Amino acid sequence: MKICWKKNLGYFCLIAIAISMLYPFFAMINLSLVPNGEIFNQGGKLLYSPLTLENYSNVFEKIPLWKYFINSLFVALVTTIGQVIFSAFAGYAFARLQFKYRNVIFLLILITMLVPPQVNIIPLFFLMRQFHWINTYQALILPGLFGGFGIFMMRQYFLGLPKDLEESAKIDGCNIFSTFFKIILPLATPVIATLAIFTFVTTWNSFMWPLIVTNTESMRTLPVGLAIFKGSFREITLWGDLLACSVICTIPVAAVFLAGKKYFINDILQGGVKE
């Protein structure tokens, strides 16, 4: 009975935490459907009325939201795919291959994780300008293709896989590439999905770097476009329009997480199990 009481209390606490985290998101969606002039007249209602899609239509009329959305989606997808590919190759090399200065190179990669991203902005900007890549997709994508976190994450996962799998594949006639693509990568699906989620969310929410390297509306990403849209208000802030933009910004992030939730949870569970 005592154990059951503790279990129910734990469920109650989890439900309370979930509600406290979901309520602001629910309120954002609900308020985005309320006319601008009525938002501050709703008091503390849980469900607001009247509801309308006027805010969403206003946003699409005032700014090229679809262009911002497509830019963000393209940059986030390409960066995520590139980050996963390069991290998988590098992580496997550091985990299984023997080459000169392997540990030293890996240590240098780990040190880059300790450097704040803001420190690299000025050198990266001058590098992009030297290549004439300012206001291009190359400047938005290339700096995000390589990261110490992804390499470290993949390496640690590959180190946890038994070497018997690779030895058995070698006996069956597989070379290192066949082993990697046919055996290792399928087993690494949970960690790949986890890295993809982290990379996509980070790239999608990136603001400082896209703000610096883009200077036309045709190349702006959604966070930058939203900030410029907010800065266009003079006397009255259109909160309904801003909330509508915010809802649109969260849709891809929520979709990616829901799509990879199963693998993300599996990766966490596998990380907590020790043989």
C-alpha positions in Angstrom: 0.0 0.0 0.0 2.9 2.3 0.9 4.6 1.6 -2.4 1.4 2.2 -4.3 1.0 5.6 -2.6 4.5 6.6 -3.5 3.9 5.5 -7.1 0.7 7.5 -7.4 2.4 10.6 -5.9 5.2 10.2 -8.5 2.6 10.1 -11.3 0.8 13.2 -9.8 4.1 15.1 -9.7 4.9 14.2 -13.3 1.4 15.2 -14.5 1.7 18.5 -12.7 5.1 19.2 -14.2 3.8 18.3 -17.7 0.8 20.6 -17.3 3.0 23.5 -16.1 5.2 23.1 -19.2 2.5 22.6 -21.7 0.2 25.4 -20.5 2.3 28.3 -21.9 2.5 26.5 -25.3 -1.3 25.9 -25.3 -1.9 29.6 -24.3 0.4 30.7 -27.2 -1.7 28.7 -29.7 -5.0 29.9 -28.2 -4.0 33.6 -28.0 -2.7 33.5 -31.6 -6.3 32.9 -32.6 -7.6 35.9 -30.7 -7.9 39.3 -32.4 -5.2 41.8 -31.5 -7.5 44.2 -29.8 -9.0 41.4 -27.6 -5.9 39.7 -26.3 -5.6 41.7 -23.1 -9.3 41.6 -22.4 -9.4 37.8 -21.9 -8.3 37.9 -18.2 -7.2 34.5 -16.9 -9.4 32.4 -19.1 -8.3 28.9 -20.0 -10.1 29.1 -23.4 -10.3 32.4 -25.1 -12.9 33.6 -27.5 -13.8 34.7 -30.1 -11.3 32.8 -32.2 -10.1 33.8 -35.7 -7.4 33.1 -38.2 -7.0 36.9 -38.9 -3.6 37.1 -37.2 -2.1 34.3 -39.5 -3.5 36.0 -42.6 -2.0 39.3 -41.5 1.4 37.9 -41.0 1.5 36.3 -44.5 0.4 39.7 -45.9 2.9 41.8 -44.0 6.1 39.8 -44.4 7.4 37.1 -46.8 6.9 34.4 -44.1 6.9 31.5 -46.5 10.4 32.6 -47.8 11.7 32.8 -44.2 10.2 29.4 -43.5 11.7 27.7 -46.5 15.1 29.2 -45.9 15.1 28.0 -42.3 13.8 24.5 -43.2 16.4 24.1 -46.0 19.3 25.3 -43.9 18.2 23.2 -40.9 17.7 20.0 -43.0 21.0 20.3 -44.9 23.0 21.1 -41.7 21.4 18.2 -39.9 22.1 15.7 -42.6 25.7 16.9 -43.0 26.3 17.0 -39.3 25.1 13.4 -38.9 27.2 12.1 -41.8 30.4 13.8 -40.8 30.0 13.0 -37.1 29.2 9.3 -37.9 32.3 8.9 -40.1 34.6 10.8 -37.6 33.1 9.1 -34.6 33.7 5.6 -36.0 37.3 6.5 -37.1 38.1 7.7 -33.5 36.4 4.7 -32.0 37.8 1.9 -34.1 40.6 3.0 -36.4 44.2 3.3 -35.3 46.2 6.2 -36.7 48.9 8.6 -35.6 48.0 11.3 -33.1 44.4 10.0 -32.9 44.1 10.8 -29.2 45.7 14.3 -29.7 43.3 15.2 -32.5 40.3 14.0 -30.5 41.4 16.0 -27.5 41.7 19.1 -29.7 38.1 18.4 -30.9 36.9 18.2 -27.3 38.6 21.5 -26.5 36.6 23.2 -29.3 33.5 22.3 -27.3 34.7 24.5 -24.5 35.0 27.6 -26.7 31.8 29.8 -26.7 30.3 30.0 -30.2 30.4 33.8 -29.9 34.2 33.7 -30.0 34.2 32.2 -33.5 31.7 34.7 -35.0 34.2 37.3 -36.1 36.8 34.9 -37.6 34.0 33.0 -39.4 32.6 36.2 -40.7 35.9 37.3 -42.2 36.4 33.8 -43.7 32.9 33.9 -45.3 33.6 37.4 -46.7 37.0 36.3 -48.1 35.2 33.5 -49.9 32.4 35.9 -51.1 29.8 33.8 -49.3 28.1 36.6 -47.4 24.3 36.4 -47.9 24.5 32.9 -49.3 23.4 29.5 -48.2 27.0 28.4 -47.9 27.6 30.9 -45.1 24.4 29.7 -43.3 25.1 25.9 -43.7 28.9 25.2 -43.7 29.8 26.4 -40.2 27.2 24.0 -38.8 28.3 20.9 -40.6 31.1 20.1 -38.2 30.8 20.0 -34.4 32.7 18.4 -31.6 29.6 17.4 -29.7 28.4 15.2 -32.6 31.7 13.5 -33.0 32.0 12.9 -29.3 28.5 11.6 -29.1 29.0 9.1 -32.0 32.4 8.0 -30.8 31.1 7.1 -27.3 28.3 5.1 -28.8 30.5 3.2 -31.2 32.9 2.4 -28.3 30.0 0.7 -26.5 29.3 -1.7 -29.4 30.9 -5.1 -29.1 33.9 -5.7 -31.4 32.7 -9.2 -32.0 30.2 -7.8 -34.6 33.0 -6.3 -36.7 35.1 -9.4 -36.4 32.3 -11.6 -37.5 31.6 -9.3 -40.5 35.3 -9.5 -41.4 35.2 -13.3 -41.4 32.2 -13.1 -43.7 34.2 -11.0 -46.2 33.0 -7.5 -45.3 35.5 -4.7 -45.6 35.5 -1.7 -43.3 33.0 0.2 -45.4 30.6 -2.7 -45.7 30.8 -3.3 -42.0 30.2 0.4 -41.3 27.2 0.8 -43.6 25.5 -2.6 -43.2 26.1 -3.3 -39.5 27.3 -0.3 -37.5 25.0 2.4 -38.8 21.8 0.4 -38.5 22.7 -0.3 -34.8 23.4 3.4 -34.3 19.8 4.6 -35.3 18.9 5.8 -31.8 22.0 8.0 -31.4 21.7 9.2 -35.0 18.1 10.3 -34.3 19.1 12.0 -31.1 22.0 13.9 -32.8 19.6 14.9 -35.6 17.0 16.3 -33.2 19.6 18.3 -31.3 21.2 19.6 -34.5 17.9 20.5 -36.2 16.5 22.3 -33.2 19.8 24.2 -32.6 20.0 25.3 -36.3 16.3 26.1 -36.6 16.6 28.4 -33.5 19.9 30.0 -34.5 19.6 33.8 -34.6 23.0 35.5 -34.2 24.9 33.9 -37.1 22.0 34.2 -39.7 21.5 37.8 -38.6 25.2 38.6 -39.3 25.7 36.9 -42.6 22.4 37.8 -44.3 21.4 41.2 -45.4 18.4 40.7 -47.8 14.9 39.4 -47.2 15.4 36.6 -49.7 18.0 35.0 -47.5 16.7 35.6 -44.0 15.7 32.7 -41.8 12.5 32.6 -39.7 14.0 33.7 -36.3 15.7 36.7 -38.0 12.5 37.6 -39.9 10.5 37.4 -36.7 12.8 39.7 -34.9 12.8 42.2 -37.7 9.0 42.0 -37.9 8.8 42.7 -34.2 11.1 45.7 -34.6 8.9 47.1 -37.3 6.2 48.0 -34.7 6.2 51.7 -33.7 3.4 52.6 -31.3 1.3 49.5 -30.9 2.8 45.9 -30.7 0.6 43.4 -32.6 0.8 40.6 -30.1 -1.6 38.4 -32.0 0.6 38.5 -35.2 3.7 37.8 -33.1 2.1 34.8 -31.5 1.0 33.5 -34.8 4.6 33.8 -36.0 5.8 32.0 -32.9 3.3 29.1 -33.5 4.6 28.7 -37.0 8.2 28.7 -35.8 7.5 25.8 -33.3 5.7 23.5 -35.8 8.8 22.0 -37.5 10.6 21.6 -34.2 7.7 19.8 -32.6 7.3 17.6 -35.8 10.9 16.6 -35.8 10.8 15.7 -32.1 7.6 13.7 -32.4 9.1 11.8 -35.4 12.3 10.9 -33.6 10.8 10.6 -30.1 10.9 6.8 -30.1 14.6 6.6 -31.0 15.5 9.5 -28.7 14.0 7.7 -25.7 15.6 4.4 -26.7 19.0 6.2 -26.8 18.5 7.6 -23.3 17.4 4.2 -22.0 20.4 2.4 -23.6 22.7 5.0 -22.2 21.5 4.1 -18.7 22.0 0.4 -19.1 25.5 -1.0 -18.2 26.5 -4.6 -18.8 
